Amino acid sequence: QMEHLTSACRALADTANLSLPGNLPYVGSAAFAHKAGMHVDAVNKLHASFEHISPGAVGNKRRRLVGEVSGKSSLLRLVRRYQPEISKDSPKLAEIMDQLKRMEFAGYQFEAAEESLDLLIRRCLHLQEKFFELDHYKIIGEYPLFAQLSPSSAIVKVRVGQESSLTSAEGNGPVHALDLALRRALIPFYPCLAGMQLADYKVRVLESDATTAAGVRVLIESTDGERTWRTVGVSADILEASFLALSDSIEYKLTLEKEKI
């Protein structure tokens, strides 16, 4: 029964409306995560050199994290899912690595948002479909004495092909309102988004010096009831960072649905 340990822990966490810490032994998302070039290379050659048990024995899975310090080998493994023939010395791989370094320098971290990394790779390879374009969004929030009774509102206008959609929504906070309005605008074009919802939202203020404004990194977890995925956005504006993460989340969901066909 040990192979059901991870799924049982996650089901209990969902029932209790708790977020399962990634660093939990055996069942956490980072329990079998590996990063850094030589480290990952050794894991690829001999799993037992860094793991005392197989992740599958407890229902978890191995994760090879990609970033500036993980080297080309980890990135190459991901890129080869889309271009099996690409080599380690390919200019295209170097281009993707350079883009990854620039984004990490700006504050992005993909360890907990592998789906955003997957979208980045697809975009660099010109494989990612542009499902929609944002025209504009507006967040409206008031703070009267009875603020707890006044939800935030969001207005969103998007374009899908030659058509546009303008919608509004109210939510418990600006990000919730933005998420609802964005999906409401897109559901007429992509009905599968009706079953998607925001599961978790985290904000991290990035370090900055005295001459620059502090940026924020927003990590969003979304679910459709069957799968869960995480995306990330970075900006000096918390709402823009949130929109970038929300947009990636929706694009990833639509990409999954398209690949089913």
Summary of the structure (lengths in Angstrom):
residues: 261
radius of gyration: 19.9
end to end distance: 34.5
largest distance: 62.4
contacts: 780
relative contact order: 0.09
helix: 43%
strand: 21%
